[in-house]
Amino acid sequence: VGELGKLAVSGRNMAPPNMQTIQSYLTPLQNAAKNPQTLLNRTSQTAAQTAEAAAKNPETFLTRLRNLDSATLTQVGVVTAETIGFFTIGEIIGKFKIVGYRSAAPAHH
């Protein structure tokens, strides 16, 4: 899985984030851990606003979806396939079996 991840990262010309970017993401997480009620309030407000905007104007979402170019759709497809692949490999490793589940019951032949 690690090698597959390296191939995906190098194939997409990705680079690790710098420290400033990491800190900009960690600071809100630290603040949320210190005061979880604020995070819950903000999350519920954002969800309500997003749902309200989508309910008022569903055409905007559909228009944006229809206007996606083929490169973006290809990228979405590739990322989806990579995600499914990583999940499947994790399931195989987690179960130590490629097909089916292990069972204490005898196999029926």
Residue pairs with C-beta under 8 A, 6 or more apart in sequence:
1 86
1 89
1 90
1 93
4 85
4 86
4 89
5 86
8 82
31 38
32 38
32 39
54 61
68 76
92 98
95 101
95 102
96 102
